[in-house]
Amino acid sequence: MTYRYCNILTVVFVCLIYSSGLPVLYPIACLYFGVVYLCDKYMLFRWYKQPAVLDGHIALNSLEWFKFALLAHVICGSIMYSSSEILTTEETEAWLKDHWEDALEGAGLG
């Protein structure tokens, strides 16, 4: 059980740290958690023996780590969004003018 929690926390941390720069990680993580859920459900009903008696200590301890994952997400997202190499306003503005000039003029913004 502890190894499963470690794997889940690793995926959550990696997804939250890098997802500001790579938004495709959200659907990948969702797919991962869906597959893990279905596999665990199948294995629980068909394969696993009676589990050892566990209390909620591991689950509550894991919830404490989510605070750090959220903090890491905010810090890494701030770094990624403030980097001029990743998000440049000049290129974005030029791209918008090239591709949306008619729409901007029609809306009275151009």
N, C-alpha and C positions, 0 to 999 in steps of 0.2 A: 504494500500500500504506500509506503514512503517513497518508493521509486516512481510510482505513478504520479504522486504529487510533485516530485522533483521534475519530471518530464513536463507536466502541465505548466508549472511555474516558469520553466525555461522557455517554453513556447510563448507564454504571455509576455515575459520580459523582452524577448527578441522582437516580437510583434510590436509592442508598444514603443520600444526604443527606436526602431527603424521605420515605423509606419508613417511618420511625418514626411519622410523623403520618398518612401515607397508605399503608396496607398494600396498597392496590390496585395500587401501582406494581410490586410483585413479579410478578404475572401479566402486566402490560403489558410489562415488560422481558423476561420469558420469551418472550412472543409476538414481540416485536421481534427478539430474538436468533434465534429459530427461523426467522422469515421471512428475515432477513439470511443465515443459514446456507444455506437452500434456494436463495435467489437467487444467492449466491456460488458454490455448488456447480454450479448450472445454467450460470452464465456461465463458470465455469472450464472446464467440459467442452465447451461448445457455442460460445462466443463469443470468449473471450480468446485472445490470441496467447501465445507462449512468454514468460513473465515474465522480467524482468531478474534477474540473479543477486543474491540478497539474503542477507545473513548474519542471524544471530539477534540483532543489536544492537537492532532496533526492538522485538522481542518481549520481550527481557530488560529493556529500558528501560521498557516498558509495565508489566511486573510490579512494578517499583519504585513506580509510581504507585498500585498497588492498596493499598499500605500507607497512603498518604495518604487514599485513599477510605475505608478501614476506620476510620481515625482520625476523619475527618469524620463518618462514620456514628455513631460512639460519642458524639462531642461533640454533634452536632445531636439525636440521640436522647435524650441526657441533658437537654438544654435543653427539648425537647418534652415529655418525661415529667415533668419537674419543674415545668412551668408549670401553675398552678392553673386557668388559663382553658381548657386543653385536657383535663386529666384531673382531675376533681373527685371527691373521695371522698364528699362528702355526697350529691350527686345519684346517684352509683352505688349507695350504700348504700340510699337511698330507693327506687330502681328495683328493686333486688334484693328488698327487703322487699315491694314491691307485686306483683311478678311471680313470685317464687319462695318465697313465705311457706309454702305447703303443703309444698314439697319440703324446705325448711330445717327445718321442724318434724318431718317424718318422719325426717330424718337426725339429729335431736337437736341441731341447731345453732341452732334458733330460739327 
